[in-house]
Amino acid sequence: MRPLPAAVDPSYLDRLARLETATIGHTHQFGFADPSLQSVLPGKTIVGTAVTLALPGQDSTLLHHVIAQLRPGDFLVIDRLGDMRHACFGGGVALACKQQGFAGAAVDGVHTDTSEIAEHDFALWSRGASPITTRLYDIGGGFNVPVCCAGAAVLPGYAVLADESGVLFIDPDDLDEVISTAEVKTERGLATLKRQKAGEKLGAISGATAKVETWLATAKG
């Protein structure tokens, strides 16, 4: 059991919330969870401070305990330590997290009670649903320890951006560069969209058509 990390600067989270994981994915390669980790509810975009939990196998004792420790705006990242069968996260846990004011949660494993999670409107990312649940076996685990979430290394205090395309964890030291680059990319994307709507072809805008035409001309020569 380790203390809560410092919360990510709200000014960074405000900027991050206006971006998309897919936009950052054009220029940033680190910290993305495997694409199999997907949003349980459609249309959710969440930012927050990563609080981590390593939770073994069939046991959810530590999860039930630490829910009361989290702050509004925290994003709970649960490393299931390889277990893809037992669901630690269902309707009751979702309600408790919602009442505590979590930003959201990601489970590197499975969830259950999809309709109840939707009823509580709780933002959860997981690898899928399962009818087999955990129990209170008091095996142990780790709170605010380094974890792996769907292939991404996550430390307590990382910034989180989670949306319909996936989940991204960012070291606070990298936030300024990652966000600034993505903001520029977003503006360029909007300009491209405007040109497309005006009738220009994507290949002409991106330069792809010019590359192919150059290759064809060289091949003929």
URMODA-V509397 format. One record per pair of residues at least 24 apart in sequence whose ideal C-beta (glycine too) atoms are under 10 Angstrom apart, sorted by the first residue. I is the first residue (numbers start at 1). J is the second residue. If there is no record, write none. Layout:
i: {I/I}
j: {J/J}
This chain:
i: {1/1/1/1/1/1/1/1/1/2/2/2/2/2/2/3/3/3/3/4/4/4/4/4/4/4/4/4/4/4/5/5/5/5/5/5/5/5/5/5/5/6/6/6/6/7/7/7/7/7/7/7/7/7/7/8/8/8/8/8/8/8/8/8/8/8/8/8/8/9/9/9/9/9/10/10/10/11/11/12/12/12/12/12/12/12/12/13/13/13/13/13/13/13/13/13/13/14/15/15/15/15/15/15/15/16/16/16/16/16/16/16/16/16/16/16/16/16/17/17/17/17/17/17/18/18/18/18/18/18/19/19/19/19/19/19/19/19/19/19/19/20/20/20/20/20/20/20/20/20/20/20/21/21/21/21/21/21/21/21/21/21/22/22/22/22/22/22/22/23/23/23/23/23/23/23/23/23/24/24/24/24/24/24/24/24/24/24/25/25/25/25/25/26/26/26/26/26/26/27/27/27/27/27/27/28/28/28/28/28/28/28/28/28/30/30/30/30/30/30/30/30/31/31/31/31/31/31/31/31/31/31/31/31/31/31/31/32/32/32/32/32/32/32/32/32/32/33/33/33/33/33/33/33/33/33/33/33/33/33/33/33/33/33/34/34/34/34/34/34/34/34/35/35/35/35/35/36/36/36/36/36/36/36/36/37/37/37/37/37/37/37/37/37/37/37/37/37/37/37/38/38/38/38/38/38/38/38/38/38/39/39/39/39/39/39/39/39/39/39/39/39/40/40/40/40/40/40/40/40/40/40/40/40/40/40/40/40/40/41/41/41/41/41/41/41/41/41/41/41/42/42/43/43/43/44/44/44/44/44/44/44/44/44/45/45/45/45/45/45/45/46/46/46/46/46/46/46/46/46/46/46/46/46/46/46/47/47/47/47/47/47/47/47/47/47/47/48/48/48/48/48/48/48/48/48/48/48/48/48/48/48/48/49/49/49/49/49/49/49/49/49/49/50/50/50/50/50/50/50/50/50/50/50/50/50/50/50/50/50/50/50/51/51/51/51/51/51/51/51/51/51/51/51/51/51/52/52/52/52/52/52/52/52/52/52/52/52/52/52/52/52/52/52/53/53/53/53/53/53/53/53/53/53/53/53/53/53/54/54/54/54/54/54/54/54/54/54/54/54/54/54/55/55/55/55/55/55/55/55/55/55/55/55/55/55/55/55/55/56/56/56/56/56/56/56/56/56/56/56/56/57/57/57/57/57/57/57/57/57/57/57/57/58/58/58/58/58/58/58/58/58/58/58/59/59/59/59/59/59/59/59/59/59/59/60/60/60/60/60/60/60/60/60/60/60/60/60/61/61/61/61/61/61/61/61/62/62/62/62/62/62/62/62/63/63/63/63/63/63/63/63/63/63/63/64/64/64/64/64/64/65/65/65/65/66/66/66/67/67/67/67/67/67/67/68/68/68/69/69/69/70/70/70/70/70/70/71/71/71/71/72/72/72/72/73/73/73/73/74/74/74/74/74/74/74/74/75/75/75/75/75/75/75/75/75/75/75/75/75/75/75/76/76/76/76/76/76/76/76/76/77/77/77/77/77/77/77/77/77/77/77/77/77/77/77/77/77/77/78/78/78/78/78/78/78/78/78/79/79/79/79/79/79/79/79/79/79/79/79/79/80/80/80/80/80/80/80/80/80/80/81/81/81/81/81/81/82/82/82/83/83/83/83/84/84/84/84/84/84/85/85/85/85/85/85/86/86/86/86/86/86/86/87/87/87/87/87/87/87/87/87/87/87/88/88/88/88/88/89/89/89/89/89/89/89/90/90/90/90/90/90/90/91/91/91/91/91/91/91/92/92/93/93/93/93/93/94/94/94/94/94/94/94/95/95/95/96/96/97/97/97/98/98/103/103/104/104/104/105/105/106/106/106/106/106/106/106/106/106/107/107/108/108/108/108/108/108/108/108/109/109/109/123/123/124/125/125/125/125/125/125/125/126}
j: {62/65/66/69/141/142/143/144/145/52/142/143/144/145/156/69/143/144/156/49/51/66/69/70/71/74/143/144/156/157/49/50/51/52/74/144/155/156/157/158/172/49/156/157/172/48/49/51/71/72/73/74/157/159/172/47/48/49/50/73/74/75/157/158/159/160/170/172/175/49/159/172/175/176/47/49/73/175/179/47/159/170/172/175/176/178/179/47/48/49/73/103/159/160/161/175/179/47/47/175/176/179/180/182/183/45/47/48/159/160/161/168/170/175/178/179/182/183/45/46/47/48/161/163/45/47/179/182/183/186/45/47/161/163/168/178/179/182/183/185/186/45/161/163/164/165/166/168/182/185/186/189/45/161/162/163/164/165/166/167/168/182/163/164/165/166/168/182/189/165/181/182/183/184/185/186/188/189/161/165/168/170/178/179/181/182/185/186/165/166/168/182/185/181/182/185/186/188/189/177/178/181/182/184/185/168/170/174/177/178/179/181/182/185/152/153/168/169/170/171/174/178/149/152/153/154/158/159/160/161/167/168/169/170/171/174/178/150/151/152/161/165/166/167/168/169/170/77/106/108/125/127/148/149/150/151/152/154/160/162/166/167/168/169/108/127/149/150/151/152/166/167/150/151/165/166/167/84/108/126/127/128/150/151/166/106/107/108/109/125/126/127/128/149/150/151/152/162/166/167/125/126/127/128/150/162/164/165/166/167/104/106/123/124/125/126/162/163/164/165/166/167/89/94/104/105/107/111/113/114/117/118/122/123/124/125/126/128/129/104/114/117/118/120/121/122/123/124/125/164/118/164/123/163/164/104/121/122/123/124/125/162/163/164/104/123/161/162/163/164/165/73/75/102/103/104/105/106/123/124/125/160/161/162/163/167/73/75/103/104/159/160/161/162/163/168/170/72/73/74/75/76/77/102/103/104/105/123/158/159/160/161/162/73/74/75/103/156/157/158/159/160/172/74/75/76/77/103/106/144/147/149/154/155/156/157/158/159/160/169/170/172/75/76/77/78/102/103/105/143/144/154/156/157/158/160/76/77/78/79/142/143/144/145/146/147/148/149/154/155/156/157/158/169/77/78/79/80/88/105/107/141/142/143/144/145/147/156/78/79/80/81/108/140/141/142/143/144/145/146/147/148/79/80/81/83/86/88/89/107/108/109/134/139/140/141/142/143/147/80/81/82/83/86/88/134/137/139/140/141/142/81/82/83/85/86/88/109/134/135/137/139/141/83/85/86/88/132/133/134/135/136/137/139/83/86/88/134/135/136/137/138/139/140/141/86/87/88/89/90/93/133/134/135/136/137/139/141/134/135/136/137/138/139/140/141/88/136/138/139/140/141/142/143/88/89/93/96/97/105/107/134/136/141/143/88/92/93/96/134/136/136/138/141/143/141/143/144/93/96/97/99/100/102/105/96/99/100/100/143/144/97/100/101/102/103/105/100/101/102/103/100/101/102/103/101/102/103/104/100/101/102/103/104/105/156/160/102/103/104/105/106/123/125/154/158/159/160/161/162/167/169/100/102/103/104/105/106/107/124/160/104/105/106/107/108/125/147/148/149/150/152/154/155/156/158/160/167/169/105/106/107/108/109/126/141/147/149/106/107/108/109/141/142/145/146/147/148/149/150/154/107/108/109/110/126/127/134/147/148/149/108/109/141/142/147/148/108/109/148/108/109/110/134/108/109/110/127/128/130/109/110/130/132/133/134/110/112/130/132/133/134/135/111/112/113/126/128/129/130/131/132/133/134/112/126/133/134/135/113/117/122/124/126/133/134/114/116/117/129/130/133/134/115/116/117/118/119/120/122/116/120/117/120/122/124/134/118/119/120/121/122/123/124/119/120/122/120/122/122/123/124/122/123/160/162/160/162/167/160/162/149/150/152/154/160/162/166/167/169/149/150/147/148/149/150/151/152/154/167/134/149/150/162/163/162/149/150/160/162/163/166/167/150}
